[in-house]
Amino acid sequence: MPKIKRKSETPKVTIYVDTCILQGALSRRNTKDTIFMDKIREKGWEVFTSIHTLMELFDIAKDRKYLIKKVLDEWGAVNSFLRSRDRKNLNRSELDDISTEIGNFFTTHNFITLGNITEDVWRDVMSIGQSSNIHSSDALHLALALMWECQVLVTHDQFFIREGNRILKEAKMENKLRVCDVDKVEETLEEILL
């Protein structure tokens, strides 16, 4: 019969959450992400993301607000939005609304730790970026998940999942950290923590 672990013997679960998961939960447009964030809260898992993620969320929210303003409110063409996206003209009130929405999300999801990026992490990002095909922001997420000793990095990016796990396997770290989608988190944790 397998030994039953007492609560004090249960390994601490640490998870790194990629921007796309938080964006899905923030916008409430991806039910899986919303349910996943609720599950994290219920299970008391330790959750990390980076200041970079916060900045990505601001960029996404600004793009969305500008798209609505340009295309829906001003009846502009989508291609005019695409051409002028890097020259947004959001006013102070619109920017404050975005800040309030994101601030409220992190207030109600106060179990998420926003971490800083250290010099050592930048070195790891550089190394990962030079030796793989993943985007620099994904290299940053992977390096931070390693630094915080997370067991799982959660994302919807299937290429990042494949390439990130390949990188971890080559580094012989696949038993410490894995990259997976939200619907595979518990299965992946069981594989790693057993």
N, C-alpha and C positions, 0 to 999 in steps of 0.2 A: 504494500500500500504506500502511495507517495506521501511524503512528509507534508503536513499542512503548515503553511507559513503563518506565524502570528503577525499581527499588524506591525509590530516593531521590526519584523524581519522582511516586510514587503519592501521591495526596492522603490526608491523615489523615482517617479516618472517626470522627466523633463522633456519638453517639446519646444521646438523652434517653429514659429508660424510665419510662412511666407506672405508677402503682401497680398497676393491674389485671394488668399483665404480670408484675411481681414477685410478686404474690399467687398467680398461676397457677403460677409456678415454685416458690415457697415451699411451697405446699400439695401440689405435684406432682399436681394434679388436671387441669392443662391441659398435655397433651403438647407442643403447639406452643410454649408458653412455655418449657418445660424444654429443648426442642431449640434454641430460639432463644438462650437463655442460654448453652448449650454452644457454639453457633456464634459468638457474640460472643467468648467466651474463645479459641476456635481462631483466629479471624481477627485477634485483637489490637486490636479496635476500642475506642476510648475511650468509656466509658459514664458518664453522669451521671444522677442523680436528686437529689431534695431531702430535707432534713430533714423537710419536710412529708409526703413519701411515707412516710418511716419512721414518723411518727406515725399516718398512715392505716393502715399495716400493723398497728400495735399495736391500733388501734381495731377493725379487722376481726377480728384474732385474739381479742380480748376478747369481741366479739359471738359469735364461733363457740364459744368455750369456754363462755360463759354460756348459749348456746342448748342445747348438749349437756347442761350441768348442769341447766338448768331443764326441758327437755322430755324428754330421755332418762333422766337419772339420777333426777329427782324426779317423773317421769311427769306433768309439767305440760302444759297445753294451749299450743299455739303462740301463741294470742292473749294468754296470760299473759306469755309471753316478750316479745311486742311491746309490751305495756303497761309492763313493768318494765325494758326494755332500757337505759334511761338511768339506772337505779339498780342496776347490777350489784352482786353481792355475792361477787365472786371473792376467794378467800383469798390469802395471801402466796405459798403454794406454787404455786397456779395462775398467778399473775402472774409468778412466777419462771420457770415452765415456758415461758410465752409469750416472755419476754425471752431465755431461753436458745435457743429455737427460732429466733427472728429474728436473734439474735446469731450463731448458727452459720451461718445462711444467708449473712449478709454476710461472715463469715470465709471461707467456701468460695467466695464470689463477690467476692473482694477486688479485682476489677478495676472494681467499681462505685464511683464517686466520689460521696459524699454532700456536697452543697454547701449553704452557707448562703444565706439570702435577704437581699439588700442593700436599702438604701433606694431605689435606682434601680429595682430589680425591683418593689418595692411600687408605685412610680409607674406602671410599665408594666402591672402587674396591674390597677390602678385604671382605666387608660385602656382596656385590653382589655375589662374587665368592663362599663364604661359604654357601650361601642360594639358589644357583641355579645350573643349569647344563651347563651354558654357559661357553665358553672358557675364559681364563683370559684376553686375548686381547679384546674380546667383552665386558667383564665387564668394562674394561678401557674405551672403546668407549662410553658405556652407561653412566658411571659416568661423563665423560667429557661433553656429550650432556646435562646432567642434570645441571652441573655446569654452562654452557654457556646459560642455559635456552632456548635451541633449542626446536622447536615444533616437528621437525621430525628428526629422525636418519635414513639415507638411506643406505640400504645394499641389496645384492642379497641373502644373507644367510637366507634361509627359516626357519631353526631351530632358528637362532638368532631372527628373526622377531617374531616367536611364543613365544619363551621363554622370550625375552625382553619385549614384550607386557604383558605377564603374570606377570612378575616382577613389571612392572609399575602399572598394575591393582591392585595387592596385596598391593602396597604402596599408592594406591589411587592417582596416578599421571598420569593416562591415559588421562586426559583432558589437561595435560601440555605438554606431550611428547609421541610420538608414534614411533614405528619402522616399516618401510615399504620399499617396493621395489620401484625403480624409476618410474614405471608406475602407482603407487598409491599415489604419493606425493601430487599432487594438490587436489585429493579427500580427502586425510587425512588432509591436511591443512584446507580445508573447514569445516570438522567435528570439528576440534579443535578451529578454530578461530571464528566460529559462535556462 
